[in-house]
Amino acid sequence: MYELFSDTNFVVLVAFALFVGLLAYVRVDKLLFAALDQRAEKIRSELEEARRLREEAQALLATFERKQARVGGHADAIIAQAKEDAKLAATQAKAELAASMERRIKAAEDQIGSAEKAAVKEVKDRAVSIAVAAARDAIAEGLTDEARNGLVDKSIEEVGGKLH
């Protein structure tokens, strides 16, 4: 019998048989299958959670895409309105500039007319002064007092008539 224990194949066979017997006695298969079932259940629940999260993500993506489309359309409307407002502002600015230029031209024409009237009045006043001085000098040179007074009165009437 000692020869049997010296054969390694026999020793391995006996050890294997004891191991299988021990497994059958302890029912390691139930423990192993229970652990595998728990692992499978955990994986199944993780897959279900991943599926649920994926569906939520798709719903959120669809919501954001709809919002983006709405916002994109709204942005286009804002840009179009801004362009229209800019055109209107430019038109109003042109009209205001034209009105301002017209007012300035009118004011300049009024100033020119006023300056022209003032110059004509000054020329008339100066002409009257010169005429009066010339008449005084001419009268002083050789007319009698009565003739001088008559000439002065006549000159005053002529100048007064021309001024009015």
C-alpha positions in Angstrom: 0.0 0.0 0.0 2.9 2.2 0.6 3.5 1.9 -3.1 0.2 3.6 -3.9 1.1 6.7 -1.8 4.4 7.0 -3.6 2.6 7.3 -6.9 1.8 11.0 -7.4 -1.2 10.3 -9.7 -2.8 8.3 -7.0 -2.2 11.0 -4.4 -3.7 13.6 -6.8 -6.7 11.4 -7.4 -7.4 10.9 -3.8 -7.0 14.6 -3.1 -9.4 15.4 -5.9 -12.0 12.9 -4.6 -11.7 14.4 -1.1 -12.1 17.9 -2.6 -15.2 16.9 -4.6 -16.7 15.2 -1.6 -16.1 18.2 0.6 -17.7 20.4 -2.0 -20.7 18.1 -2.2 -20.9 18.1 1.6 -20.7 21.9 2.0 -22.9 22.6 -1.0 -20.5 25.2 -2.3 -22.5 25.2 -5.5 -25.4 26.9 -3.7 -23.1 29.5 -2.3 -21.5 30.0 -5.7 -24.8 30.2 -7.5 -26.2 32.6 -4.9 -23.2 34.9 -5.3 -23.6 34.7 -9.1 -27.3 35.4 -8.8 -26.6 38.4 -6.6 -24.0 39.7 -9.1 -26.4 39.2 -12.0 -29.2 41.0 -10.1 -26.9 43.9 -9.4 -25.8 44.1 -13.0 -29.5 43.9 -14.1 -30.4 46.8 -11.8 -27.4 48.8 -13.0 -28.5 48.2 -16.6 -32.1 49.3 -15.8 -30.8 52.4 -14.1 -28.5 53.2 -17.1 -31.5 52.7 -19.4 -33.7 55.0 -17.3 -30.9 57.7 -17.2 -30.5 57.3 -21.0 -34.2 57.9 -21.5 -34.1 61.0 -19.2 -31.1 62.3 -21.1 -32.8 61.9 -24.4 -35.9 63.7 -23.1 -33.8 66.5 -21.8 -31.9 66.7 -25.1 -35.2 66.9 -27.0 -36.4 69.6 -24.7 -33.2 71.6 -25.1 -33.3 71.2 -28.9 -36.9 72.5 -28.9 -35.8 75.4 -26.7 -32.8 76.1 -28.9 -35.0 76.1 -32.0 -37.4 78.6 -30.3 -34.5 80.7 -29.1 -33.0 80.6 -32.6 -36.2 81.8 -34.1 -36.5 84.5 -31.4 -32.9 85.6 -32.1 -33.6 85.9 -35.8 -36.7 88.0 -35.0 -34.7 90.2 -32.7 -32.0 90.7 -35.3 -34.6 91.6 -37.9 -36.3 94.1 -35.5 -32.9 95.6 -34.7 -32.2 96.1 -38.5 -35.6 97.7 -39.0 -35.1 99.9 -36.0 -31.7 100.9 -37.3 -33.2 101.8 -40.7 -35.9 103.8 -39.0 -33.4 105.6 -36.8 -31.2 106.4 -39.9 -34.3 107.8 -41.8 -35.3 109.9 -38.8 -31.7 111.2 -38.4 -31.6 112.2 -42.0 -34.9 114.0 -41.7 -33.8 115.8 -38.5 -30.5 116.8 -40.2 -32.4 118.2 -43.2 -34.7 120.1 -40.9 -31.8 121.4 -38.9 -30.0 122.5 -42.1 -33.2 124.2 -43.3 -33.5 126.1 -40.0 -29.8 127.2 -40.1 -30.2 128.4 -43.7 -33.3 130.3 -42.8 -31.5 131.9 -39.8 -28.6 132.8 -42.0 -30.9 134.3 -44.6 -32.7 136.3 -41.8 -29.3 137.5 -40.5 -28.3 138.5 -44.0 -31.6 140.4 -44.5 -31.2 142.1 -41.1 -27.6 143.1 -41.9 -28.7 144.3 -45.3 -31.4 146.5 -43.8 -29.0 147.9 -41.2 -26.4 148.7 -44.0 -29.1 150.5 -46.1 -30.2 152.4 -43.1 -26.6 153.3 -42.2 -26.0 154.4 -45.8 -29.2 156.6 -45.8 -28.3 158.1 -42.4 -24.8 158.8 -43.7 -26.2 160.3 -46.9 -28.5 162.5 -44.8 -25.6 163.6 -42.6 -23.5 164.4 -45.7 -26.4 166.2 -47.4 -27.1 168.3 -44.3 -23.4 169.1 -43.9 -23.1 170.1 -47.6 -26.2 172.2 -47.3 -25.0 173.9 -44.2 -21.6 174.6 -45.9 -23.3 175.9 -49.0 -25.7 178.0 -47.0 -23.1 179.4 -44.8 -21.1 180.6 -47.8 -23.4 183.1 -49.3 -27.1 182.9 -48.6 -29.1 185.1 -46.6 -30.7 184.0 -43.4 -34.1 183.6 -45.0 -32.8 181.7 -47.9 -30.8 179.5 -45.6 -33.9 178.6 -43.5 -35.9 177.9 -46.6 -33.2 175.6 -48.0 -32.8 173.8 -44.6 -36.6 173.2 -44.4 -36.7 172.0 -48.0 -33.8 169.6 -47.4 -35.4 168.2 -44.2 -38.6 167.6 -46.1 -36.8 165.9 -49.0 -34.8 163.7 -46.7 -37.8 162.9 -44.6 -39.8 161.9 -47.7 -37.0 159.7 -49.0 -36.6 157.9 -45.7 -40.2 157.0 -45.5 
